[in-house]
Amino acid sequence: MIKYSRATDIEERVTFILKKLSMDHIDPSRVKCIRSFGSKSKRTLARCYALPKIMQKALDQPAYYVIEVISERFDKLSKEEKTKTLIHEILHIPKSFGGGFRHHRPYVNKKTVEEFYKKFID
């Protein structure tokens, strides 16, 4: 059984990354982070979820995004790899910040993550 807990440490890190990379199209107050425990996935480090438009309308809420980190794998990473993983998940959030989702092709990939990471460390 998977357990979830709020990951305020990850939220703080995401906010820092967003500011450092000038990703002003993303409202950090509407990006929530969760740490999960007990996932059976073998290779997944983290996931990004969007609140779809239909749910936004039904709940009378603006767009929200959730970044889930899989504790068993994410927490063991180096600080550099954690940052790259969070950048990867952030890249799934489109510029419209409207509840949509960017898929891996053509934008969210290792090359793009590396480009953003280089900007981050400069």
Helices and strands as residue ranges (DSSP letters): E 3-6, H 8-20, G 28-30, E 31-37, E 46-50, H 53-59, E 65-70, H 71-74, H 79-91, H 110-121
